[in-house]
Amino acid sequence: MKEPEMTDKELEISLELAKGGEVLAQRNLGHMYSIEGDYENAHYWLTEAGKQGDLESIYALAVLYKLGHGVPKNIEMSFTFLQIAATNGYPQAQQTLKEWEDAANNN
């Protein structure tokens, strides 16, 4: 497992900011926990950021649901989050959605 990229003090500050509603801190915690394999906390913080419209976090939630990391594997939920991020202009989600649609059309 990859070592956390934050010191204890940085983590403490990030948690304080995230709990206060700072979307960037929430997203960063979500990504950090995901890298560490702590998908429950990753899901929690990405959801908090996603509630505030953070498209990168919404896309990351799509990935968690597709893989079943921290949540039951759910392709429908994954697709829903992917559509939200893509529709609102997140380029990586738009590309992934196009790839999914192309794959579906080729089967």
C-alpha positions as CSV (number, residue, x, y, z in Angstrom):
1,M,0.0,0.0,0.0
2,K,1.3,3.5,-0.9
3,E,2.3,5.7,2.0
4,P,0.1,8.7,2.7
5,E,1.3,11.9,1.0
6,M,0.3,14.1,4.0
7,T,2.1,14.5,7.3
8,D,0.0,14.1,10.4
9,K,-0.3,17.9,10.7
10,E,-1.3,18.3,7.1
11,L,-3.9,15.5,7.6
12,E,-5.2,17.2,10.7
13,I,-5.6,20.6,8.8
14,S,-7.2,18.9,5.8
15,L,-9.7,17.1,8.0
16,E,-10.6,20.3,9.8
17,L,-11.0,22.2,6.4
18,A,-13.0,19.3,5.0
19,K,-15.3,19.1,8.0
20,G,-15.9,22.8,7.5
21,G,-17.1,22.2,4.0
22,E,-13.9,23.1,2.0
23,V,-14.5,21.2,-1.3
24,L,-10.8,21.0,-2.3
25,A,-9.9,19.5,1.1
26,Q,-12.8,17.0,0.8
27,R,-11.7,15.9,-2.7
28,N,-8.0,15.6,-1.7
29,L,-8.9,13.5,1.3
30,G,-11.1,11.3,-1.0
31,H,-8.2,10.8,-3.4
32,M,-5.7,10.2,-0.6
33,Y,-7.9,7.6,1.1
34,S,-8.5,5.9,-2.2
35,I,-4.8,5.6,-2.9
36,E,-4.4,4.1,0.6
37,G,-7.1,1.6,-0.1
38,D,-9.4,3.1,2.5
39,Y,-12.4,3.2,0.2
40,E,-15.0,3.8,2.9
41,N,-13.4,7.1,3.8
42,A,-12.7,7.8,0.2
43,H,-16.4,7.4,-0.6
44,Y,-17.4,9.6,2.3
45,W,-15.2,12.5,1.3
46,L,-15.8,12.3,-2.4
47,T,-19.5,12.2,-1.7
48,E,-19.2,15.3,0.4
49,A,-17.3,17.1,-2.4
50,G,-19.7,15.8,-5.0
51,K,-22.7,17.2,-3.1
52,Q,-21.1,20.6,-3.7
53,G,-20.9,19.9,-7.4
54,D,-17.2,19.0,-7.6
55,L,-17.1,17.2,-11.0
56,E,-13.7,15.5,-10.3
57,S,-15.2,13.9,-7.2
58,I,-18.4,12.9,-9.0
59,Y,-16.2,11.2,-11.6
60,A,-14.2,9.5,-8.9
61,L,-17.4,8.2,-7.3
62,A,-18.3,6.7,-10.7
63,V,-15.0,4.8,-10.6
64,L,-15.6,3.6,-7.0
65,Y,-19.1,2.2,-8.0
66,K,-17.7,0.6,-11.2
67,L,-15.0,-1.2,-9.3
68,G,-17.0,-1.8,-6.1
69,H,-14.5,-0.1,-3.9
70,G,-16.0,1.0,-0.6
71,V,-19.5,0.4,-2.0
72,P,-21.3,-2.5,-3.6
73,K,-20.3,-2.8,-7.3
74,N,-23.1,-1.0,-9.1
75,I,-22.7,-0.2,-12.8
76,E,-26.0,1.8,-12.9
77,M,-24.8,4.1,-10.2
78,S,-21.4,4.4,-11.9
79,F,-23.1,5.3,-15.1
80,T,-25.3,7.9,-13.4
81,F,-22.3,9.6,-11.8
82,L,-20.5,9.4,-15.1
83,Q,-23.4,11.1,-16.9
84,I,-23.6,13.9,-14.3
85,A,-19.9,14.7,-14.6
86,A,-19.9,14.4,-18.4
87,T,-23.0,16.5,-18.8
88,N,-21.5,19.2,-16.7
89,G,-18.3,19.4,-18.7
90,Y,-15.8,17.1,-17.0
91,P,-13.5,16.0,-19.9
92,Q,-12.4,12.7,-18.4
93,A,-16.0,11.7,-17.8
94,Q,-17.0,12.8,-21.3
95,Q,-14.2,10.6,-22.7
96,T,-15.1,7.6,-20.5
97,L,-18.8,7.9,-21.4
98,K,-17.9,8.0,-25.1
99,E,-15.8,4.8,-24.7
100,W,-18.7,3.1,-22.8
101,E,-21.2,4.1,-25.6
102,D,-18.8,3.0,-28.3
103,A,-18.3,-0.4,-26.6
104,A,-22.0,-0.8,-26.2
105,N,-22.6,0.0,-29.9
106,N,-20.0,-2.5,-31.0
107,N,-21.6,-5.4,-29.1
